[in-house]
Amino acid sequence: QDFPCDIVMGWPPDSGPVSATKPYYRSTYALVLRKQPATEKVASIDDFLKLDPAVLKTLRIGVYDRSPASAWMSRHGLVDQGVPYLMMNADPGQYAGQIIDQDLAQGKIDAAIVWGPIAGYYAKRVTAVPLVVLPLKSEPGAKLDFAVALGVRFGEREWKQQVEAVLEAKRPQIQAILREFGVPL
């Protein structure tokens, strides 16, 4: 059997060799900002982008290579502030939230742009320094928000309908869990 599992978690609804369910949530990339005197009043991406250009030029922004965040940074003249991180890393000691959990928390960078669930989860874990999660909005040339579904095998219509019925019935609980973990929705 080519596909021995029954469900693939976190599947993009419009791609791949499986049949995607209706999306069960939608999130966006987010900028996680370490609060400091120059950024103390920043409460939104608009506030961030309106910072004095001299302040913006001093900020080090961690960003995964080949992520949609790179296009966003380019659109807003922030490429020189970027600190690149490898998206795919074979080191088992590396994990996606490390950019926030360690480097941002320790002050090696001033901000990080990561996928929303990673941003929300790790920003809530860091309690030693004040962090704020600023959801990004898609713009022409920089798609940043994406729906998330489950994948099931093609041809199993009844199974897909059953899974979608459970997702719909549990929607309030799913949304509550996502909010609890700080996922920007």
N, C-alpha and C positions, 0 to 999 in steps of 0.2 A: 504494500500500500504506500502510495507516494506521500500521503499526509496522515500520519498515524495519530495526531492529536485531534481533539474535537473542537477546541476553541483556541484562537490566537488572541492574546490580550493586546490592547493598544494598537489596533490596526488602522491605517489610514483608509477612510471609507471609499476612496475612489481609485484604488490601485491594487495590483498584485494578483497572485495566483489563487486567491480565496474569495469567497463571497462575503462582503462586509455587511454587518447588521446596520441598523440605523445608529447614528452616533449617540453615545451616552454622555459625552461632555465635549466641550470646546474650550481650548485654552490658547494662550498667546505667549510669545517670548516676553520676558520681563527684564527690566534693569533693576538689579539689587544694588542699592546705594548705601554706602557707609556714611552715616551722619557725622558731619564735622562742622565747625563754625561756618565755613563758606557755603555749605549745603543744608544748613539747619532747617530752612523754611521750605525746602523742596518737598512737595506732596503729590506731584504728578509729573508725567513726562513733559508736559508743557512748561511747568516750572523749571524742570531740569534744563530744557533747551533755551530758556530765557535767562539762565545764569549769565553773569558777566563773561564775555568771551575770554578774558584773561584768566578767570577761574576755570572755565571749561578746558582751556589748554593745559592746565596743570594736572588734571585728573587722569589717572591710569585706569582704563576700562578693560577688564578681562573679557575675552570673546573667543568662542570656539571657532576654529578655522572652518570654512565652507558652511557656516550656518547662515540663516537669513539675517542674523544680526549684523553681519558684515555689510550687507547692502544698506541696512538702516544707518549704520555708522557713516558710510560713504555719503549717503544723501544729506546727512547733517554735518558734514565736515569734521568728523571725529576720528578719522582713520589714524591720524598721527597719535591719538591717545590710546589706541588699541594695544593690548598686550595679548598676543595670540596663544591659544591653548589648543593642543591636539584633540580633535573630536574623537577619533578612533585611536585607542591606545591599547597595546597588547599587555601592558603591565597590570597584573591582577590587583596590585595595590592602588591603582588609580581608579577613581570613580567620578561620575559626572558632577556631583555636588561638591567635590573637593575645592573647586574654584571659590565657593562661598565659605564652606566649612573651615577651610584653612587659610587660603591666601587673602580673601576679603576680611575675614575675622582678624587676621594678624596684621593687617595694614599693608600688605605687599601690593595690593591694588585698592583703588577707591570705589570701584563699582564693577559689576559683572553683568553680562547679558547672557541669559540662559533660558531654556525652555521653561515655561510657567510652572509645571509641577515640581521641577527641580528647584526653581527659585523660591517658591512658597515653602516647600518642605525644609530646605536647608536654612533659609533665612529665619524660620521659626526656631530651629535648633540652636542657633547662635544667640547666646544671651549676654555674652561679655561686652559686646559693643552694640550700639543702636544701628539697626538696618531698616531700610524701607524698601518694599517691593513695589515697583512702578510698572504696571502692565503696558506693553507697547501696542500701538495700533498699526494695522497694515496700512501701507501707503503704496501708491503706484511704484512698481519696481521693487517693493520690499514686502512680500507676504509674510506675516508674522503670526497669524492666528490659524489654528487648524482644528478640525473636528477629529474625534477619536472614537473608534468603533471596535467591535469584536470581529474576528474573521472566523468563518466556518467553511467547510468544504462545499464546493459547488455541487449542485444536484441534491442537496439535503434540505429541501424547502421546509418541510415540517419541523426539522431541528432548528433551523434559522428562525422560524416563526415562534417556536417555543422560547428560544433564547431572547428574542426581542420582547416577548410578553413579560418575561422575568425582568428585563432591563426597565421596561415601562412601569411595572408594578413597584420596583425598588428605586425608581428615580428619586424620590425625596431622600431616601437613605444614602444613595450614591452622592447626591448633591451635598448632603450634610458632611459626609466623609471628605469630599473634596474641599469644602470650606474649612473643616477642622485642620486639614493639612496645609492650608494657606494657598491652595491652587487658584491662580487668577482665572476666573471664568468669564 
